[in-house]
Amino acid sequence: MKEVRALLLAAGVGSRLQPLTQNWPKCLMPVSGKALLEHWLCILWRGGVEKVLVNTHHHREMVDRFLERQYFLDWVSSVYEPQLLGTAGTLLANAKRFHGRTIFFAHADNWCQFDFNSFLDYHRRYRPADTLITMMTFRSATPSSCGIVELDSDGVVQVMHEKISNPPSNLANGAAYLIEPSVLDLLREYQPITDFSTQVIPNFYGRIATWENRKIYRDIGVVESLLAAQRDSVNTLCWPQEDEWQIDFNSNPIHKLLQALL
């Protein structure tokens, strides 16, 4: 596990969640009584990932205060983007932090539950030869709102359809990846690039393995999906003792705003 480092994208404005995100960041929206980002960090902590970088932008001060909790000291850090760099831009801008290591790279403002060790084991031991990236996939109930992938018989991505009507299946890109270090070297040849899904993935067709997440995956970018997440039954209490941040969070107005919508 020492060879794996993580980059969690948590800088999004969450415009589709207005007015909920007017005074609270999307990445800290409550799910099962905990902040969304805490669920991601819990998964990585359980998986033994020793270094995690979180990018910040919208309500930066609130996210930084969350990350200053004792649970995250020495293994989670943040990088502020005054202007959003885009998903691929963030990865390239912080490439030196991941030199020579496999990277777990994910949109941490999605609600996701999965077995990190199984994902990593597939990437390390079972992904097809010549693939450099393993993409998490999931079955979407609304495939026209997702990036839908077409695979060959080995589960390797041949093409991805980004939010089209009448997509060929419901197997969607989960925007969580395990990436080999050589990918970063190749990305420098494709600059300027900002978006991972539309500008990077097409350059790696035939070299992206897939691993299907059969647990929970929701794009909580819209209010309806965030509300549905409140009804999911999960147990991701890595740090059961309530600290000052959690006590403050328990009384945060965001809970009442959500309850009013349920």
PyMOL commands that set and color helices and strands:
alter all, ss='L'
color gray80, all
select helices_A, chain A and resi 15-17+26-28+36-46+60-67+70-72+87-93+95-98+116-126+143-145+182-189+196-204+223-229+244-250+253-261
alter helices_A, ss='H'
color red, helices_A
select strands_A, chain A and resi 4-9+30-31+34-35+51-56+76-80+102-107+111-113+133-139+147-151+157-162+171-179+208-212+216-218
alter strands_A, ss='S'
color yellow, strands_A
deselect
rebuild
show_as cartoon
